[in-house]
Amino acid sequence: MSLNVLDATVGELRAGLLEGRLTSEHIVSEYFSQIERHNINGLGVRALISTAPRESVLTQARALDAERKEKGPRGPFHGIPILIKDTFLTKASMGMATTFGSAALIDAMATENAAVVDLILDAGMIVLGKTSISEFNNYKATPPNTGGWSSAGNQGQSPYVVGGVSANATFLGHSTPCGSSSGSAIGVAAGFAPIALGAETDGSIVQPCSRAGLYALKPTPGTVSVANVLAGPTFDAVGPMARTAKDVADMVGLLMGEDFTGALKGSWQGIKVGIVQYEPWAPAPFVVEPVDEFTAQVKDGMRQAVEKIRKMGGTVAEDVTLSPFWEYADFMTSRGIDADSFWGDYSHSRYGLRDVFDALMTKFETAKVRTLAEMIQYHRTHADTCLPPGHSSQAGLESILEEKVNPKFEEIIKEMREEARARIDGALDKFGVDVILSQSDGRMASLAAAAGYAVSALPLGYADFNGRAWGVNAVAGARGEAKMLELMSVWEATFPDARQSPPQLRETSNPAL
């Protein structure tokens, strides 16, 4: 039987497998067909930098089918396909390079898997491909390249935006898929897999998902292993993106080693929501170009959402006052810290990344470069591929290479965390709410990153002017995963039309389930 790859959820596939209506071999074949139709060909969304060898994956799928029949499933993800971000190391035996988005590593094979890769393989999952990213987690260029661009994968495209990324797009402009986990979100939206993993410092999971009409959650940093992942040691976490709250909850549970099933109550009873004022949280024009029509649509959409939540019995506090990320510059300056450099060039979030990269490169059996310095030089000598017109900067990498040890870093981070947590927790307490929401371009993820808190994405609508998806981001205080999943489950029930498949793909993808 055919699959509706644009809408199938992990839960639906799992039911089909358990009931004997589906096999993992058949499911994998359907997703490979969709990848062939639209990754490079067709709509050309470029969600994947590399695809796993088809025959090898089909062999794995057949083995998992046999195991399920003989012994039963390992768990909720037995025989389910998944996509992973191309910042996760994968062994050469998996048949996929690890590029971090750089053409310098297009054929680089690692000797180890990321810890999360071993975890999902042990759970019986099938990795179909490694997803495109904003190169080097969007730290390559200054100013940043457009979201979703890398020299290894070219420009990732939102399947919702007709015509793709516009020529004059700002780096997270309305026509871009955002980043840096852009390909993971694009891939699920385009029907390449029902679920994907990304990694986030500051918005890299939740913002691409908001542009792809998906649910997502970045867990609390430190609760999920980032071993053998290109990730900073302070702010980063690996997290899922999927079509339902249940699928997100199951994956977060696998990653964190906890059971979040009880959080999926599907009710507004016992959860109170606050929404920040729009104007203080509006994105800067150089990040997302202002479009008055879209701003009006978002404001109206948020107003209607509040009305519907209240009609369904929910409690909403509007105009919650909470300082956005960029206002923290004043706080840092008051502590005698150069706020322009600390915040303006994101040196706080990328601190130590040079050493992380160089250490990861010792775990490759084949690679043209072995250090960040060698990568920068490779880019210079292969500028036509690595630094093409429109993407000719690698000033971010050069700055990381030249980074000096900051003896005040731990002190700075401690103070920043205390201040950010005090502001979030204070707002939750003052307004008597469990979760605070902002519209998805509003950088709630930045404030969550400063606090070291989890953050999530929930879909809500699609822009009239270009089709891009938009939604809300949510933060719920310390270890807020359960409360955000509780919100996610009732949000899905309240706004069933918030997640829709891309209209451009409906006629060229298998329509039947």
N, C-alpha and C positions, 0 to 999 in steps of 0.2 A: 504494500500500500504506500501511497505518496504521503509525504509530510508537508504540512504548512510550516516551512522553515522560518518564515517571518514572524510567526506567533507561537510556535511550540515552546512550552516551558519544560523545565527539568521535571516538574511534577507530572506533567502529562506523558512525557517520554518514559518516566519510571513506571507509571501505571501500565502503559502499553507493553513494556518489557515484562512486568510481573504477570500480566494477563496472557502473555504469549502472542499478542497481536503484532508485536514488533521484535526485532532483533537489533543488537548493537551494530552488527555488520550492515544491516539495511540503513539504520540511522546515519552511520558514518558515511555511507555512499551518497545519501541525499545531501548531506552538508558539503561533501567534496564537490558535488555537482554545482551547488550554489556558489561555492568559492570560485570554481572555474568560470561560472557565468559572469560574476560581477567584481572579482578582486582586481584583476588587470583588464579583463575584457568587459563588455557591457557597460555598466555605469562607471566602472573603474574607480571604486572607492578606496583601493589600496589600504585595506585594513591589515593585511598580513605582509610582513617582510619575507617570511619563509613558511612553507607548508610542509608538514610531516610527510615522509614517503608513503604514498597511498597503500601499496601492498603490505608494507610493514604494519601500518595502522589497521588494515583490514584483518591481518593475522591476529593482532592483539584483540580486536573486537570479537573475532570468532572464538578465541580462547576464553574471553570473558563471558560470552554466551554459553559456552560449554560449562564453565564454572558455575554460573547462575543456575543452570539446569540441574547440575549434580549436587551442589552444596548450598544453593541459595545465594542471595546477594550479600556482598560485604557490608553494604550500607546504602544510604539514599542516592549515592552517586555511582553505583556499580554500572559500568558500561555506558556512562554519559559522556559525550564530547565536551571539550572545553578549549578555550583559547587562553594563552598566557602572554604577558607583556615581554617584549624583547629586551628586557633588562634582567631577566631571570636566567641564570646559567642552566644549560641543558647539555648532558653528556653527548659526545659524538654519536653514540649508539642510537640516539633519538633521531638522528639525521637532519638536525637543524642547527644552523650557526647561531651564535649569540653576538649581536652587532652593537647594542646600545644605540642603534640608529645611525652609526657611522659606516660609510662605504669602506673605510679602512679595515673593517672587521667582517666584511660581507661573507667571507668563507672561514671565519674563525670558529674552531670547534673546542669546546670545553671538556675537561676531564671529570667534572663533577656536576651534579644537579643542584639547583637551589633547594633549600630545605622544604619550601612549599611545593616544589615540583615533586619531590619524593613523597610528600604527604598526599597529594592528590592521586598520584599513581598507585600508592598503597590502598587508597580508597576505591580503586577500580576505574578511575577516570581515564579518558582517552584524549591526549593532547593532539589537536588537529593542526595547530600552527602557532607561530609567534607573531605578535601584533606590532604594527608600526607605532612609532612614538614621536614626540617632539624630541629631536636629537639630544642625547645626553641629558635626558630629563628636563629639557628646555633650558639648560644652562650653557649651551654652546655659544650663542650669539648675544651681543649687546648693541642695540635693543634686540629683544628676542625675535626669532623667526616666527612666521605664522604658525599657529597651533596645528600640530599634526604633520609638520614638514621634517624630513630627515634626508640626509644624503643617501642612506641605505634604502629608504622606502619611498622617496619622493613625497608629494603632497597627499596626505590622507584627506578624504572628502566625506562630508556628511551625506548620507543617502536621502536626507530630507530637503536639502537645499538645491534647488534647480540651478544648474550652471556651475555649481561648485564654488570654491573660494574665489572671491572677486579680486581683481588686480590691485585694488587699493585697500585691501583689508588690513585693519589693525591686527596685532598679533593674536588677540582673542576675539576678533571681530565677529559680527553676526553670521557671516558666511563660513567661518572656520569651524572645525569640529572641537576646538579647544585642545588641551593637552595637559600633561604629557602622555597619559594613557589613552590617547585618542583612538588608536586602532582597536583596542579591546572593546570600547563602546561602539565604534563603527561596526565591528565584526558581529556583535550580537544584534544590533539594529538591522543589519543587512542580511541576517539569517545564515551566518557562517557557523554559529554554534548557539546553544541556548543560554550559555553563561560564560563569563570570562573573568580573569584576574588582572588587576592593575596594581600599581603602587603609587603612593601619594606622599609628597611632602606638604604641599599647600595647594589643594584643589585638583590635583592630577587625576583623581578618580571621579570625584563628584561633579566637576564641571563638564568633562566630556560626556558623562552619563546624562546630565541635564540637557545637553545638546542632542542626545540620542533617544530621549523618551524612556529612560530606564530607571530602575531602582538601584541604589548602590550604597555601600557603607564602608568608610575608612575606619577600622577599629582603632582603639586607643594605642598610640605608639608604645612599643615594648611588649604588647600582648601577642603578637604574631612574629615569628622568626623572619628576619631579613637576611639570613645567612646566604651567601652567594647570590645576592641581589645587588644591583647598582643602586644603593640607597644610603642616605646619610644616617648616622647613628643616633641622631637626636629627635628628629621630627617624623620619620618615615614609617609607613605601615603598608602591608599588602592587604588588599580587600577585593570583594566581588562586585560584579555588576550583572544584573539579570532582569527578567521581565516581571517577576513577582516578589512580594515580600517573603514568601515561604522559601523560595530558592535562595534569596540573599541570606535569610536566617540560617538555613541549613549549611551554607558555605561558611558563614562567619562562625558557626558552631564548630565546623570541622577545623578551621584555621586556629581558633582559640581554644579548642578542646572543651567547649561548654555546650550545653543544650539550651537553645533559645526557643524551643517549641512553645513553651508556656507564655512567651511574650506576644504570640500572635493571636490576640483576643478578638480582633475585628470589631471593636466597640469603642465608642467615645467615652464610655463611663470610666472614670478614673484617670483620664489624661486631659491636661489643660495646656493649651497652645498659646504662645505669644508670637506676635509678628512685629518686626522692627519697622520703624518709619522708613519710607522708601527713599527720600532724598539723601539722607546721610549715607546710605548704603548704595547709592547709584555708582556704577563703575566709572572710572576715570575715562575721559574721551580717547586717550591714547591707547587704552586697553581694549575697550569696546566702543566703537563709534556710535554716538547717540543717534537714534532714529525716533522722532517724536511719536510717530504712529505706533511703534512697538511699545514705547514707554506707556502710552495711554492704554494699550491693550493689556499690558501686564498689570497696571494698576487696577483696571476694571476686572481682570481675571482674578486678582487677589481679593478684591471686594466681593465678587460672586462666591469665591471659595469660602470666605468667612461666613457669608449668609447661609451657605449650604451646610457647613459644619455645625452652625448653631441650630439650623433646622433639624439636623440629625441628632441633636442632643449634646453637642460638644460645647466646650467653654473656650472662648477666644479672647485674649487681651490684645487690643490693637495699639499701635504706636508705642511699642516697647522701646524705651531709650537704652541704647547699648552702643558704646563707642566702636566704630569700625576700625579695622586693622591699621589704616594709615594714620589715625590719630595717636597711635602709640609712639610716633616720633617725638612728640613733646615729652612723653614719659621718659624715653631713653635720653633725650637731651638733658632733662633734669637730673639724670644720674651721671652726667659728665661724659656721655658716650656720643661719638660722632654718628648721629642718627641718619644723616644723608648716606653715609657709606654702609652702615649696618643694615638699614632697611632698603635703601635705594638700589643697591646692587645684590640684595638677597644673600650677602655673605654669611648671615646667620644660618640659613637653611642649607647652604652647600659646604659649610665648614667641615673639613676633613675628607671631602669627596675625592681629592687627589690620591690620598693614601688608600681609600677604599678601592678606587679604580686600579691602582698599581698592584694592590694585593690580589684583586680578582684576576688580573692578567697572568699571575703565576699559575693559574689553574686552567690554562689553555694548552692543548697539545699542538695546535696550529694557529698562528696569528702573525700578521704582517707587522704589528706593533706590540710592544710589551709594556709601555709606560705611557702616561699622559703626554709627556714631552715628545715621545716618538709619534703619538697620534697627531699632535698639533703639527709636527713637521710633515707627516704624511699628507695631511690636509693641504698644506702649502704647496707641496710638489705635485699634488693631484687636484689642483684648484678647480679644474673644469668639472670634475665630478663632485668634489667635497665642498667647494666654495663657489658655486655657480652664481651668475648674476641674480640679484634679489635675495641671495642667501650667502653673501660673501664674508660675513663676520664670524670669527671664532674668538672674539674678545672675552667672552665669558670663560671659555676654557683657558685662555692665556692668564686671566685673572686668578683662576683656581690654581694653576700651575705655580704662580708667583706668591701664593698665599703664605703669610707668615703665621707662626704660632701666636695665638692671642691668649696671654695668661689670664685675661679677665673673662674668657668665653663662658666658663661654667658659672661664674658669678652673674654674668649678664643673663644667661638663660634662666637661672634660678629666679632672678628678680622679674624677668619678663613673664615667666610662668605664673608666679605669684600674683602679679598685677592682672594678667589676662584672666586667670581663674577667679580672682576677686570680682572682676567686672561681670563675667558671665554668671557666676553664682549669685552675685548681688542682684542682677536683673531677674534671674529665676525666682529669687526670694521676694523681691519687691513687688513683682507683678503676679506672684502666686501661680506660676506656670511650671510645667514639667519640661517643656521643649520650646526653644525659640527658633523661629523661621525667618529667613530672608529670601527674596527672589534670587534665582540661581546665579545671576551675574554679580551678586553683591559681595562676594568674597567672605562669606561666613567661614569658609574653609581656612582662611588665613588666621582668623581669630581663634578658631579651634586649634590650629597648629601651634600658635603662640602659647595656648594654654596646655597643650598636650592632651587634648580631648578628642574623642571620636566625632565624626561628622558624617552626615548622610545626605542623599539626594532622592527627591521624589518628583515625578513628572506632573505637569499640570496642563500644558497647552502647546500650541504651535503658532508661530508668527504668521499673521495674515500677509505680511509684505514679502517674505521669502521662504516660508515653510519651516524654518528652524524650530526645534523643540525648545521648550523652556519649562522651568519648574521652580522648586524651592530647595534650599539647603537647610539642614536642621542640626542643632547642637543641644545636648541635654545634660551637660555637666559631667562630673567625674564618672568614668565607667558607665557611660550613657547608652551602651549598645542595646540593652533590653528595652529601654524606654523608647528609643528611636525605632526599633523593630515593631514595637507595639503601635506606634504612630503609623508606621509604614503599612501595617496590616489593615487598619481601619481606613487609611487614606485610599488604599487600593479598592476597598469596598465602596467608599464614598464617591470616588472619581474614577469609575471604570473606563471612561473614554480618554483618560489622560495618557494612557499608553496605546499608541496606534502604530501600525507598521508603516514604513515609508511608501507613500503613494506611487513614487517612481518605480518601485520594485514589484508592485502587486501583480502586474500582468506578466512578468517574466520569471516569477517564482512559482513553485508548485502550490496550487491553491487548496488542495484537499488534505485533510488529516484523517 
